[in-house]
């Protein structure tokens, strides 16, 4: 039997291996259906897209159950529910790459690009790109269905208590994604940068904070039989760290090293994303800075020099420093919640470490 996981290294190799093995075992169990239908490429790409990654959502789920009820003697069912959150996450990423027209994910070809290559290798007819898009949509849908199945067949105790949180997580991220798309196309009715910032903060909460940390933490706690006090506290903890987590992504989307992030340099500037970071710069900059930055956002043919200039403008307005300050404030807030809320020592240790890893990162 595998030794208990260590709360001092909540994202250590043992934990990552446990989640990876849980997902791989589940995907293997789907082979009879895939073989019967005769679509092995679908399962092959599913395996590729679900390997690796940060595994933050499973980690917050797992260690929040530990916070509620201690380290379990047998964590098989807990790992199944926790790992189902990563299948949901990859489902969203596959669709997100289509929405963003992103060619890579984690430094590797995005799912639609993998299917496009498969079309070429198979000598297919028609448009390879259209085949890639259609296939990726279906893969994302299948991963969503498989995430439901993995959770529902887990035999986890208290699954009924966690089910409403699982349902909320799935619905919130989808609605939050739509709000994000609406904001990027500027159809939210926001008539000023200040109003756009209000929308961006809602995106921050529903697309990222609740989906990435708040709901996973509450799901794990519910599986552990947590009372309303702990559920509420972990909800507060999850929202503030979740917002900080996304704000760190916003900073990396402009300033991140592509060799570390696995994403294109200045991707958010290329895509013209109106994140909290960018909108803060537009709100606080001088008329000249604002006009120059706005002209660079999403412009065609941007060079690395243009990205450097956009990054410089954002920093000049004080937006970068302001966002870094918010990240730090949210981390401090989360630490206070953990310190003042009754929970197991193992859970507190693991969640505090995860909070730091969520915001003190380069990728």
KOLMI-492134 format. One record per residue: x, y negated, z negated of N, C-alpha, C, O in turn. Coordinates in steps of 0.02 Angstrom, whole numbers, plus 50000, padded with zeros to 5 digits. Example, Ala and Ser with C-alpha at 12.3 -4.5 7.8 and 13.67 -1.06 7.14 Angstrom:
2
R;50660;50284;49610;50615;50225;49610;50660;50165;49610;50712;50166;49577
R;50642;50112;49646;50684;50053;49643;50645;49998;49606;50670;49943;49598
END
This chain:
363
R;50042;50060;50000;50000;50000;50000;50044;49938;50000;50095;49936;49966
R;50025;49887;50038;50064;49826;50043;50066;49790;49976;50017;49789;49939
R;50124;49761;49960;50131;49724;49897;50088;49661;49899;50074;49635;49954
R;50068;49635;49841;50027;49574;49840;50064;49515;49872;50125;49510;49866
R;50027;49471;49904;50057;49412;49935;50078;49363;49881;50050;49361;49826
R;50129;49324;49896;50161;49279;49848;50132;49208;49854;50138;49177;49907
R;50100;49182;49801;50070;49115;49805;50122;49059;49812;50104;49004;49831
R;50185;49073;49796;50235;49021;49804;50256;49013;49877;50287;48963;49896
R;50240;49062;49918;50252;49057;49991;50187;49076;50027;50184;49128;50059
R;50137;49033;50022;50070;49051;50047;50066;49057;50123;50017;49084;50149
R;50116;49032;50158;50120;49040;50231;50184;49077;50250;50212;49067;50304
R;50207;49120;50206;50268;49157;50218;50258;49213;50269;50203;49224;50293
R;50312;49246;50284;50310;49299;50335;50261;49354;50317;50228;49381;50361
R;50255;49371;50253;50209;49424;50232;50137;49404;50248;50098;49445;50273
R;50121;49342;50233;50052;49319;50248;50039;49317;50323;49988;49341;50346
R;50086;49288;50360;50078;49282;50433;50071;49351;50464;50031;49361;50510
R;50111;49399;50440;50107;49467;50467;50039;49499;50451;50010;49533;50492
R;50014;49486;50390;49950;49515;50371;49894;49490;50415;49850;49528;50436
R;49894;49425;50428;49842;49396;50472;49851;49422;50544;49803;49442;50576
R;49913;49422;50568;49926;49446;50636;49905;49518;50645;49876;49536;50696
R;49920;49560;50595;49901;49631;50599;49826;49640;50596;49798;49684;50629
R;49792;49599;50557;49719;49603;50552;49687;49586;50620;49642;49620;50642
R;49711;49533;50651;49684;49513;50717;49701;49565;50770;49658;49583;50810
R;49763;49590;50770;49783;49640;50820;49742;49704;50812;49721;49733;50862
R;49731;49725;50750;49691;49785;50738;49620;49775;50763;49590;49821;50792
R;49592;49716;50751;49524;49703;50774;49521;49703;50851;49476;49732;50880
R;49569;49670;50883;49569;49668;50956;49577;49738;50985;49546;49754;51036
R;49617;49779;50953;49625;49848;50976;49559;49885;50972;49544;49927;51014
R;49520;49870;50921;49455;49903;50913;49406;49884;50969;49356;49918;50979
R;49421;49830;51005;49378;49808;51060;49398;49841;51126;49364;49832;51177
R;49454;49878;51126;49479;49908;51188;49428;49953;51223;49423;49950;51285
R;49390;49995;51188;49342;50038;51223;49293;49998;51267;49278;50018;51323
R;49267;49943;51240;49222;49902;51279;49257;49871;51339;49232;49873;51396
R;49317;49843;51327;49355;49812;51381;49372;49863;51435;49368;49847;51495
R;49391;49924;51414;49407;49976;51463;49345;49998;51502;49349;50011;51562
R;49289;50001;51467;49227;50022;51500;49207;49971;51554;49186;49990;51608
R;49213;49907;51536;49196;49855;51585;49249;49850;51640;49233;49833;51697
R;49311;49866;51621;49365;49864;51671;49396;49795;51678;49411;49773;51734
R;49406;49760;51621;49435;49692;51623;49494;49687;51575;49492;49648;51527
R;49546;49726;51586;49603;49726;51539;49637;49658;51533;49666;49643;51480
R;49635;49618;51586;49668;49553;51583;49636;49508;51530;49670;49467;51499
R;49572;49516;51519;49537;49476;51469;49565;49489;51400;49577;49443;51361
R;49576;49553;51384;49603;49571;51319;49677;49551;51314;49701;49531;51261
R;49713;49558;51370;49784;49540;51369;49792;49467;51352;49834;49449;51310
R;49753;49423;51384;49759;49351;51371;49733;49335;51301;49758;49290;51268
R;49682;49371;51278;49658;49362;51209;49714;49375;51160;49722;49338;51111
R;49752;49428;51172;49808;49444;51127;49861;49389;51128;49887;49369;51076
R;49876;49365;51188;49927;49313;51194;49907;49248;51160;49947;49217;51126
R;49844;49229;51168;49822;49165;51140;49811;49167;51065;49812;49115;51032
R;49802;49227;51037;49790;49232;50965;49854;49250;50926;49852;49257;50865
R;49909;49258;50961;49972;49272;50926;50004;49206;50905;50001;49157;50942
R;50035;49205;50848;50070;49145;50825;50021;49092;50800;49964;49106;50783
R;50045;49030;50799;50005;48975;50772;50018;48965;50698;50053;49004;50666
R;49991;48911;50672;50004;48893;50602;49969;48937;50552;49994;48946;50496
R;49911;48965;50570;49870;49007;50526;49848;48968;50463;49839;48998;50410
R;49839;48903;50470;49819;48863;50412;49750;48881;50387;49738;48886;50327
R;49703;48889;50433;49634;48903;50412;49629;48968;50375;49597;48970;50322
R;49659;49023;50400;49659;49084;50359;49693;49074;50291;49671;49103;50241
R;49746;49034;50289;49782;49024;50226;49739;48988;50175;49736;49008;50117
R;49707;48934;50196;49665;48897;50148;49606;48940;50124;49585;48936;50067
R;49580;48982;50169;49526;49027;50149;49552;49078;50098;49522;49088;50045
R;49606;49111;50115;49633;49165;50073;49650;49139;50003;49629;49167;49953
R;49689;49085;50000;49714;49062;49935;49660;49026;49895;49668;49018;49834
R;49607;49005;49926;49551;48977;49888;49510;49032;49854;49483;49021;49800
R;49506;49091;49886;49476;49147;49848;49519;49163;49788;49494;49176;49733
R;49585;49163;49798;49631;49175;49742;49620;49122;49688;49623;49138;49628
R;49609;49060;49708;49596;49006;49659;49534;49020;49618;49530;49001;49560
R;49485;49053;49650;49422;49067;49615;49425;49130;49573;49397;49132;49518
R;49459;49182;49597;49454;49247;49563;49519;49285;49557;49518;49344;49537
R;49575;49254;49573;49639;49288;49566;49657;49329;49627;49618;49336;49673
R;49718;49356;49625;49743;49396;49681;49707;49463;49682;49709;49499;49632
R;49674;49481;49737;49635;49543;49738;49680;49605;49742;49735;49603;49768
R;49655;49660;49715;49691;49723;49720;49693;49747;49792;49743;49775;49815
R;49638;49737;49826;49633;49756;49897;49607;49695;49935;49550;49674;49925
R;49650;49666;49978;49631;49604;50013;49609;49616;50085;49608;49568;50124
R;49592;49677;50102;49574;49693;50171;49514;49653;50195;49515;49623;50249
R;49461;49651;50154;49401;49615;50174;49414;49540;50176;49390;49505;50221
R;49451;49515;50128;49467;49443;50127;49508;49424;50189;49495;49372;50219
R;49556;49466;50207;49596;49452;50266;49553;49452;50330;49566;49414;50376
R;49503;49494;50332;49459;49496;50391;49421;49431;50398;49419;49403;50453
R;49392;49406;50344;49355;49343;50349;49404;49286;50364;49390;49244;50407
R;49460;49285;50329;49509;49231;50340;49534;49232;50412;49539;49180;50443
R;49549;49291;50438;49574;49297;50507;49521;49279;50558;49537;49256;50613
R;49458;49290;50541;49404;49271;50588;49405;49196;50601;49383;49174;50655
R;49429;49157;50553;49433;49084;50563;49485;49066;50615;49479;49015;50649
R;49536;49108;50622;49586;49095;50674;49559;49113;50743;49576;49080;50792
R;49518;49165;50748;49486;49181;50811;49440;49123;50832;49438;49104;50891
R;49404;49095;50784;49363;49036;50798;49407;48979;50822;49389;48944;50869
R;49463;48969;50788;49508;48914;50806;49535;48922;50877;49535;48874;50915
R;49557;48981;50894;49584;48992;50962;49529;48984;51014;49541;48959;51068
R;49468;49005;50997;49412;48993;51042;49405;48918;51058;49397;48899;51115
R;49410;48877;51006;49405;48805;51015;49464;48778;51054;49456;48734;51096
R;49524;48805;51042;49583;48781;51078;49579;48797;51152;49598;48756;51194
R;49555;48856;51169;49549;48875;51239;49503;48826;51276;49519;48803;51331
R;49447;48809;51244;49401;48760;51275;49430;48690;51273;49421;48651;51319
R;49466;48674;51218;49496;48608;51211;49547;48595;51266;49551;48539;51292
R;49586;48645;51284;49635;48637;51337;49602;48623;51404;49630;48588;51446
R;49543;48650;51414;49505;48634;51475;49480;48562;51474;49485;48526;51523
R;49454;48542;51417;49428;48474;51410;49484;48423;51421;49474;48372;51454
R;49543;48438;51393;49599;48392;51398;49641;48401;51461;49688;48364;51474
R;49624;48452;51501;49663;48469;51560;49736;48479;51542;49782;48455;51575
R;49747;48516;51487;49815;48529;51462;49841;48594;51491;49806;48645;51491
R;49902;48592;51516;49931;48651;51548;49966;48698;51499;49976;48756;51515
R;49984;48672;51440;50021;48713;51392;49987;48712;51324;49950;48666;51307
R;50002;48763;51286;49980;48769;51217;50034;48805;51179;50054;48861;51197
R;50059;48774;51126;50114;48803;51086;50175;48819;51129;50210;48868;51118
R;50186;48776;51180;50244;48785;51223;50237;48839;51275;50284;48852;51313
R;50179;48870;51279;50165;48923;51327;50108;48901;51372;50072;48854;51356
R;50098;48936;51429;50042;48917;51473;49975;48922;51437;49963;48969;51399
R;49932;48873;51448;49865;48875;51420;49827;48934;51451;49847;48959;51504
R;49773;48955;51420;49737;49015;51442;49715;49008;51515;49721;49056;51554
R;49689;48950;51535;49666;48943;51604;49723;48948;51654;49713;48970;51711
R;49783;48928;51633;49841;48934;51676;49864;49008;51681;49887;49030;51733
R;49856;49045;51627;49872;49116;51629;49826;49152;51678;49848;49195;51717
R;49762;49135;51675;49715;49166;51722;49728;49145;51794;49719;49184;51841
R;49749;49083;51802;49766;49059;51869;49824;49100;51898;49823;49119;51956
R;49874;49114;51856;49930;49155;51878;49908;49226;51894;49933;49257;51941
R;49862;49251;51855;49835;49319;51867;49801;49321;51935;49807;49371;51972
R;49765;49269;51952;49732;49264;52018;49784;49268;52073;49776;49305;52122
R;49838;49230;52066;49892;49231;52116;49922;49301;52122;49930;49327;52177
R;49938;49331;52064;49971;49396;52064;49927;49451;52093;49951;49500;52120
R;49862;49442;52087;49814;49492;52111;49794;49481;52183;49757;49521;52212
R;49819;49426;52213;49800;49412;52282;49727;49395;52289;49695;49412;52338
R;49700;49361;52239;49629;49345;52239;49610;49295;52293;49652;49261;52321
R;49545;49291;52306;49520;49243;52355;49490;49182;52319;49479;49184;52258
R;49478;49129;52356;49450;49069;52327;49502;49028;52291;49562;49039;52298
R;49479;48980;52252;49522;48932;52218;49550;48962;52153;49511;48976;52108
R;49615;48971;52147;49643;48999;52085;49628;48956;52024;49616;48983;51970
R;49628;48890;52032;49615;48846;51975;49543;48854;51950;49531;48856;51890
R;49496;48860;51997;49426;48870;51978;49417;48937;51942;49379;48941;51893
R;49452;48989;51966;49449;49053;51932;49478;49047;51861;49450;49075;51814
R;49533;49010;51854;49563;49001;51789;49517;48967;51740;49511;48987;51682
R;49484;48915;51763;49437;48878;51720;49379;48922;51699;49362;48926;51640
R;49348;48957;51748;49291;49000;51732;49310;49054;51682;49273;49069;51636
R;49370;49084;51693;49392;49138;51649;49406;49113;51579;49390;49147;51530
R;49435;49054;51574;49451;49027;51508;49387;49010;51469;49384;49020;51408
R;49337;48984;51503;49273;48971;51470;49246;49036;51439;49223;49037;51382
R;49248;49090;51479;49222;49154;51455;49265;49182;51398;49238;49211;51351
R;49331;49174;51403;49374;49197;51348;49358;49159;51284;49353;49190;51231
R;49350;49093;51288;49332;49054;51229;49267;49078;51199;49261;49083;51138
R;49218;49091;51241;49154;49117;51217;49162;49184;51182;49134;49196;51129
R;49202;49228;51213;49212;49295;51185;49247;49291;51118;49229;49327;51071
R;49298;49249;51112;49333;49241;51049;49286;49215;50994;49291;49235;50936
R;49240;49171;51012;49191;49147;50964;49147;49205;50939;49135;49212;50879
R;49124;49247;50986;49082;49304;50967;49121;49353;50925;49095;49382;50877
R;49185;49363;50943;49226;49409;50904;49240;49382;50834;49247;49420;50787
R;49246;49316;50828;49256;49288;50761;49196;49301;50716;49204;49315;50657
R;49137;49297;50745;49076;49314;50707;49076;49387;50686;49062;49404;50629
R;49093;49430;50733;49093;49502;50720;49144;49520;50665;49128;49559;50620
R;49204;49492;50670;49256;49508;50621;49234;49488;50551;49247;49525;50503
R;49203;49431;50544;49179;49409;50478;49121;49452;50453;49120;49474;50396
R;49074;49465;50498;49013;49499;50477;49024;49573;50462;48985;49603;50425
R;49076;49603;50489;49090;49674;50476;49145;49683;50424;49171;49738;50416
R;49162;49630;50389;49218;49632;50342;49203;49669;50278;49249;49693;50245
R;49140;49675;50260;49119;49704;50196;49145;49664;50137;49153;49690;50082
R;49158;49599;50149;49182;49556;50095;49127;49546;50042;49068;49537;50059
R;49148;49548;49980;49100;49535;49927;49081;49460;49929;49122;49418;49947
R;49020;49445;49911;48995;49377;49912;48993;49346;49982;48992;49285;49989
R;48993;49388;50034;48989;49361;50102;48925;49321;50112;48925;49270;50147
R;48871;49342;50081;48809;49305;50088;48816;49234;50061;48787;49188;50090
R;48853;49225;50007;48862;49158;49979;48905;49114;50025;48898;49053;50024
R;48948;49146;50064;48992;49108;50108;48962;49097;50177;48988;49056;50216
R;48909;49131;50193;48884;49131;50262;48862;49061;50284;48874;49042;50341
R;48831;49023;50240;48808;48956;50261;48868;48911;50276;48864;48867;50318
R;48923;48922;50241;48983;48883;50253;49016;48903;50319;49040;48859;50356
R;49016;48967;50335;49040;48990;50400;48998;48959;50457;49025;48936;50507
R;48932;48959;50447;48888;48930;50498;48900;48855;50505;48901;48828;50560
R;48908;48822;50448;48921;48749;50450;48986;48734;50486;48988;48687;50525
R;49038;48772;50472;49103;48761;50504;49098;48766;50580;49124;48724;50616
R;49063;48817;50604;49056;48826;50676;49017;48769;50709;49035;48745;50762
R;48964;48748;50675;48922;48695;50704;48956;48627;50700;48953;48588;50747
R;48988;48613;50643;49020;48548;50634;49076;48535;50684;49082;48480;50711
R;49117;48586;50696;49173;48574;50742;49148;48563;50813;49178;48525;50850
R;49094;48597;50832;49067;48588;50899;49036;48519;50907;49048;48485;50957
R;48998;48498;50857;48969;48431;50859;49024;48378;50855;49021;48327;50890
R;49074;48390;50813;49130;48343;50807;49169;48338;50872;49192;48284;50890
R;49177;48394;50907;49212;48393;50971;49173;48352;51022;49202;48314;51061
R;49107;48359;51021;49065;48319;51067;49071;48245;51051;49075;48203;51096
R;49072;48229;50986;49081;48159;50967;49149;48133;50991;49154;48076;51013
R;49201;48175;50986;49267;48156;51009;49267;48143;51084;49294;48092;51108
R;49237;48188;51122;49232;48178;51195;49193;48114;51210;49213;48075;51254
R;49139;48104;51175;49098;48044;51186;49138;47981;51171;49132;47931;51206
R;49180;47984;51119;49221;47926;51102;49273;47912;51156;49285;47855;51173
R;49303;47966;51182;49354;47956;51234;49324;47928;51298;49356;47889;51334
R;49262;47947;51313;49227;47919;51372;49189;47855;51355;49159;47824;51398
R;49192;47836;51292;49164;47773;51267;49089;47767;51282;49065;47718;51310
R;49053;47820;51263;48980;47820;51271;48946;47825;51203;48888;47846;51199
R;48981;47806;51150;48952;47810;51083;48912;47749;51064;48878;47748;51012
R;48914;47698;51105;48879;47636;51089;48922;47588;51048;48899;47534;51031
R;48983;47608;51032;49028;47563;50994;49045;47502;51038;49069;47510;51094
R;49032;47443;51011;49040;47382;51051;49104;47344;51034;49117;47292;51064
R;49143;47369;50987;49205;47336;50968;49255;47388;50945;49238;47445;50933
R;49318;47368;50939;49369;47413;50914;49353;47435;50843;49366;47492;50824
R;49326;47390;50803;49308;47407;50734;49256;47462;50733;49260;47508;50692
R;49207;47458;50778;49155;47510;50781;49184;47575;50808;49164;47629;50787
R;49231;47569;50855;49265;47629;50880;49303;47663;50824;49305;47724;50821
R;49333;47624;50780;49369;47653;50723;49322;47691;50677;49340;47744;50651
R;49262;47665;50667;49213;47701;50626;49197;47769;50657;49192;47819;50622
R;49189;47770;50723;49175;47833;50758;49235;47880;50751;49227;47939;50737
R;49295;47853;50761;49356;47894;50756;49363;47925;50687;49387;47982;50680
R;49342;47889;50635;49347;47917;50567;49296;47973;50558;49308;48020;50521
R;49238;47968;50591;49190;48024;50588;49217;48084;50625;49208;48141;50603
R;49250;48072;50682;49283;48127;50718;49334;48160;50672;49339;48221;50669
R;49372;48119;50637;49424;48143;50591;49394;48190;50540;49424;48242;50524
R;49335;48173;50514;49304;48214;50462;49275;48279;50492;49288;48333;50466
R;49235;48273;50545;49196;48330;50567;49234;48376;50616;49226;48436;50613
R;49274;48347;50659;49312;48389;50706;49373;48420;50673;49393;48475;50692
R;49402;48385;50625;49465;48409;50597;49461;48427;50523;49472;48484;50505
R;49445;48379;50480;49450;48390;50408;49407;48448;50384;49431;48492;50349
R;49344;48447;50403;49299;48500;50379;49317;48567;50410;49316;48619;50377
R;49332;48566;50474;49346;48626;50511;49414;48656;50493;49421;48717;50489
R;49463;48614;50482;49531;48639;50470;49542;48660;50398;49577;48710;50385
R;49513;48624;50350;49531;48637;50280;49470;48641;50234;49465;48688;50195
R;49425;48592;50237;49370;48591;50189;49330;48656;50191;49322;48689;50140
R;49303;48674;50249;49261;48734;50253;49300;48798;50241;49276;48841;50205
R;49361;48806;50270;49398;48867;50254;49410;48875;50179;49404;48930;50152
R;49427;48820;50144;49438;48824;50072;49373;48843;50036;49374;48885;49991
R;49318;48812;50055;49255;48828;50022;49231;48899;50038;49201;48932;49995
R;49244;48922;50099;49226;48991;50117;49263;49040;50072;49233;49086;50044
R;49329;49030;50065;49367;49074;50022;49344;49071;49950;49338;49123;49917
R;49331;49012;49925;49307;49005;49856;49241;49040;49846;49230;49074;49795
R;49195;49033;49895;49131;49067;49890;49139;49143;49889;49104;49178;49853
R;49185;49168;49929;49199;49240;49928;49224;49262;49860;49213;49320;49840
R;49257;49217;49824;49281;49233;49757;49231;49219;49702;49248;49225;49643
R;49170;49201;49720;49118;49189;49671;49125;49123;49634;49105;49118;49576
R;49153;49073;49667;49164;49008;49635;49098;48976;49614;49047;48985;49646
R;49101;48937;49560;49042;48898;49540;49040;48833;49579;49085;48818;49618
R;48987;48794;49568;48978;48733;49606;49033;48682;49593;49050;48642;49637
R;49061;48683;49533;49115;48635;49517;49176;48648;49561;49204;48601;49590
R;49197;48711;49565;49255;48727;49606;49241;48717;49680;49283;48693;49717
R;49181;48736;49702;49163;48726;49772;49165;48652;49790;49190;48633;49843
R;49138;48611;49746;49139;48539;49759;49209;48510;49759;49227;48469;49801
R;49249;48532;49711;49318;48507;49707;49359;48527;49767;49396;48486;49794
R;49352;48589;49790;49389;48611;49848;49362;48578;49912;49399;48570;49961
R;49299;48559;49911;49272;48520;49967;49305;48451;49970;49324;48428;50024
R;49312;48419;49912;49345;48353;49909;49419;48360;49929;49444;48321;49969
R;49452;48409;49900;49522;48423;49917;49530;48435;49992;49575;48408;50023
R;49485;48476;50020;49490;48493;50091;49480;48434;50137;49513;48429;50189
R;49434;48390;50120;49421;48333;50163;49480;48284;50164;49500;48261;50217
R;49509;48270;50105;49563;48221;50105;49626;48249;50137;49661;48213;50173
R;49641;48313;50125;49699;48343;50158;49685;48354;50231;49730;48347;50273
R;49624;48371;50248;49606;48381;50318;49612;48318;50359;49634;48320;50417
R;49593;48262;50330;49601;48198;50365;49675;48182;50373;49697;48158;50426
R;49714;48194;50321;49786;48182;50325;49818;48227;50377;49864;48207;50412
R;49795;48289;50380;49820;48337;50429;49810;48311;50500;49856;48314;50541
R;49751;48285;50515;49737;48259;50582;49775;48194;50595;49799;48183;50651
R;49781;48152;50545;49820;48091;50554;49893;48107;50569;49925;48072;50608
R;49919;48161;50538;49987;48182;50556;49989;48204;50629;50038;48189;50665
R;49938;48238;50652;49934;48257;50723;49933;48195;50768;49964;48193;50821
R;49897;48143;50746;49894;48081;50785;49963;48050;50792;49982;48026;50845
R;50001;48050;50737;50069;48023;50739;50113;48065;50785;50151;48038;50825
R;50108;48131;50779;50148;48175;50821;50128;48170;50894;50169;48181;50938
R;50064;48153;50907;50041;48145;50975;50073;48087;51012;50071;48083;51073
R;50104;48042;50974;50140;47985;51003;50215;47992;50993;50255;47979;51038
R;50235;48013;50933;50306;48012;50914;50338;48082;50910;50398;48087;50898
R;50299;48134;50919;50325;48202;50910;50376;48222;50963;50373;48200;51020
R;50422;48265;50942;50473;48293;50987;50442;48353;51024;50423;48402;50992
R;50436;48350;51090;50403;48404;51127;50436;48472;51119;50404;48523;51125
R;50502;48472;51104;50536;48536;51094;50515;48568;51028;50525;48628;51017
R;50485;48528;50984;50462;48554;50919;50386;48563;50920;50361;48613;50894
R;50349;48515;50948;50276;48518;50948;50249;48567;50999;50193;48593;50992
R;50288;48580;51053;50262;48622;51107;50212;48587;51151;50179;48618;51192
R;50207;48520;51143;50160;48480;51182;50200;48428;51221;50256;48411;51202
R;50171;48401;51275;50206;48350;51315;50223;48289;51273;50186;48272;51227
R;50278;48256;51289;50299;48195;51254;50247;48140;51264;50227;48125;51320
R;50225;48111;51208;50176;48057;51211;50110;48079;51242;50078;48040;51277
R;50090;48141;51228;50029;48168;51259;49968;48125;51248;49927;48117;51294
R;49960;48098;51188;49901;48057;51174;49900;47993;51214;49846;47968;51232
R;49958;47965;51230;49961;47905;51271;49945;47923;51343;49906;47888;51376
R;49973;47978;51368;49957;48001;51436;49881;48011;51444;49852;47993;51495
R;49850;48041;51393;49779;48056;51397;49735;47997;51379;49674;47999;51387
R;49765;47943;51354;49726;47885;51335;49683;47897;51274;49630;47866;51267
R;49705;47941;51228;49665;47957;51170;49661;47897;51123;49711;47867;51104
R;49600;47880;51104;49588;47824;51059;49581;47851;50987;49526;47851;50958
R;49637;47874;50961;49640;47901;50894;49638;47845;50842;49640;47786;50859
R;49634;47865;50779;49636;47815;50725;49701;47775;50730;49700;47715;50720
R;49756;47809;50744;49820;47774;50751;49818;47722;50807;49836;47664;50796
R;49796;47742;50865;49794;47697;50923;49745;47640;50912;49760;47582;50926
R;49686;47657;50886;49635;47606;50875;49657;47557;50821;49640;47498;50824
R;49693;47581;50771;49719;47535;50720;49768;47486;50751;49769;47427;50732
R;49808;47509;50798;49854;47464;50832;49816;47413;50874;49833;47354;50874
R;49764;47435;50908;49724;47389;50949;49687;47339;50905;49676;47282;50926
R;49669;47360;50845;49632;47315;50800;49678;47264;50767;49657;47208;50752
R;49740;47284;50755;49785;47242;50715;49837;47204;50755;49871;47159;50729
R;49845;47222;50819;49897;47190;50859;49880;47120;50881;49822;47099;50878
R;49930;47084;50903;49918;47018;50932;49883;47027;51000;49884;47082;51026
R;49853;46975;51027;49821;46981;51093;49869;47010;51146;49849;47050;51187
R;49931;46989;51144;49979;47014;51194;49993;47088;51183;49994;47127;51230
R;50005;47108;51120;50019;47178;51105;49959;47222;51122;49967;47276;51150
R;49899;47198;51105;49839;47236;51119;49829;47246;51193;49813;47301;51216
R;49837;47193;51232;49828;47197;51304;49879;47245;51336;49861;47284;51380
R;49941;47241;51314;49993;47284;51343;49981;47357;51326;49988;47400;51368
R;49963;47370;51263;49950;47439;51242;49890;47467;51279;49891;47524;51302
R;49836;47428;51283;49776;47451;51317;49790;47468;51390;49761;47516;51417
R;49833;47430;51421;49850;47442;51492;49889;47507;51500;49886;47539;51553
R;49926;47527;51450;49966;47588;51454;49925;47651;51441;49940;47704;51468
R;49873;47646;51400;49835;47705;51379;49802;47739;51439;49759;47710;51473
R;49822;47801;51452;49791;47840;51505;49808;47817;51575;49778;47842;51623
R;49855;47770;51583;49872;47746;51650;49906;47802;51690;49941;47845;51661
R;49897;47803;51755;49928;47854;51797;50002;47838;51807;50023;47780;51808
R;50041;47891;51813;50112;47883;51828;50154;47856;51771;50206;47825;51784
R;50134;47866;51710;50173;47842;51653;50240;47877;51650;50245;47938;51659
R;50292;47839;51637;50360;47866;51627;50374;47873;51553;50336;47849;51511
R;50429;47908;51537;50450;47912;51467;50464;47843;51439;50452;47831;51379
R;50488;47798;51480;50499;47730;51458;50434;47695;51439;50432;47657;51391
R;50381;47709;51477;50316;47681;51460;50291;47708;51393;50263;47671;51353
R;50301;47773;51383;50281;47804;51320;50320;47773;51262;50292;47758;51209
R;50385;47763;51273;50426;47731;51222;50399;47661;51205;50398;47641;51147
R;50378;47625;51256;50353;47557;51246;50287;47559;51208;50276;47518;51163
R;50243;47606;51224;50180;47612;51188;50193;47628;51114;50161;47600;51070
R;50240;47674;51102;50257;47691;51033;50285;47631;50996;50269;47621;50937
R;50325;47592;51030;50354;47532;51000;50299;47482;50983;50300;47451;50929
R;50251;47473;51028;50196;47427;51015;50154;47449;50955;50136;47408;50913
R;50140;47513;50951;50101;47539;50895;50137;47526;50829;50106;47507;50779
R;50202;47536;50829;50241;47523;50768;50242;47449;50751;50238;47431;50692
R;50249;47406;50802;50252;47334;50790;50188;47307;50757;50190;47260;50718
R;50131;47338;50774;50068;47314;50746;50059;47335;50673;50013;47311;50639
R;50102;47378;50649;50095;47404;50580;50050;47465;50575;50039;47490;50520
R;50024;47488;50633;49977;47544;50631;50010;47609;50608;49981;47647;50569
R;50071;47621;50631;50105;47683;50611;50117;47683;50535;50103;47733;50502
R;50143;47628;50509;50155;47624;50436;50090;47631;50398;50088;47663;50345
R;50036;47602;50424;49971;47606;50391;49945;47677;50388;49919;47699;50336
R;49952;47714;50443;49930;47783;50444;49973;47826;50398;49947;47870;50363
R;50038;47814;50398;50082;47851;50352;50062;47839;50280;50065;47884;50238
R;50042;47778;50264;50020;47762;50196;49956;47799;50178;49948;47824;50122
R;49909;47804;50226;49847;47840;50214;49861;47914;50202;49832;47945;50158
R;49906;47942;50242;49925;48013;50234;49951;48025;50163;49931;48073;50130
R;49995;47981;50141;50024;47989;50074;49971;47981;50019;49970;48019;49971
R;49927;47933;50028;49873;47923;49979;49828;47984;49975;49807;48005;49921
R;49812;48013;50033;49769;48072;50034;49803;48132;50002;49770;48171;49967
R;49867;48140;50013;49904;48194;49982;49903;48186;49906;49893;48235;49869
R;49914;48126;49882;49913;48113;49810;49843;48127;49781;49837;48155;49726
R;49792;48108;49818;49722;48120;49797;49711;48195;49790;49683;48219;49741
R;49732;48232;49841;49722;48305;49840;49759;48337;49781;49732;48382;49749
R;49819;48314;49767;49857;48341;49711;49821;48329;49645;49821;48372;49601
R;49790;48270;49638;49753;48255;49576;49694;48302;49569;49679;48324;49513
R;49659;48316;49623;49602;48362;49620;49625;48430;49596;49593;48460;49553
R;49679;48455;49624;49704;48521;49603;49725;48521;49530;49712;48570;49494
R;49756;48468;49507;49780;48464;49438;49723;48462;49387;49731;48487;49332
R;49667;48433;49406;49613;48422;49357;49555;48471;49363;49508;48467;49324
R;49558;48517;49411;49503;48565;49421;49522;48633;49394;49576;48659;49411
R;49480;48664;49353;49494;48732;49329;49497;48782;49386;49450;48787;49425
R;49552;48818;49391;49561;48871;49442;49620;48914;49420;49654;48895;49372
R;49632;48968;49452;49689;49011;49434;49754;48976;49450;49758;48934;49495
R;49806;48993;49412;49871;48963;49424;49899;48981;49493;49930;48940;49526
R;49887;49045;49514;49911;49066;49580;49878;49025;49635;49911;49006;49684
R;49814;49013;49628;49779;48975;49679;49802;48903;49681;49812;48874;49735
R;49811;48873;49622;49834;48803;49620;49903;48797;49652;49916;48751;49691
R;49947;48843;49637;50015;48842;49666;50013;48847;49742;50045;48809;49777
R;49974;48895;49766;49970;48906;49839;49939;48846;49874;49964;48824;49926
R;49884;48820;49848;49849;48765;49881;49891;48701;49881;49890;48663;49929
R;49928;48689;49827;49972;48630;49824;50027;48636;49878;50043;48587;49912
R;50054;48695;49886;50105;48706;49937;50076;48697;50007;50107;48666;50050
R;50016;48724;50018;49984;48717;50083;49968;48645;50099;49974;48623;50156
R;49948;48607;50049;49933;48536;50059;49995;48500;50086;49991;48461;50133
R;50053;48513;50055;50115;48481;50078;50133;48504;50148;50152;48462;50190
R;50126;48568;50163;50143;48594;50229;50097;48565;50283;50117;48559;50341
R;50036;48546;50264;49989;48520;50312;50007;48450;50336;49991;48432;50393
R;50041;48412;50294;50055;48342;50312;50129;48326;50320;50147;48278;50354
R;50171;48365;50288;50243;48354;50293;50271;48402;50346;50306;48450;50330
R;50257;48388;50408;50275;48434;50462;50293;48395;50525;50278;48336;50533
R;50328;48431;50569;50351;48400;50632;50317;48432;50693;50334;48415;50750
R;50270;48478;50681;50235;48510;50736;50164;48527;50716;50126;48554;50756
END
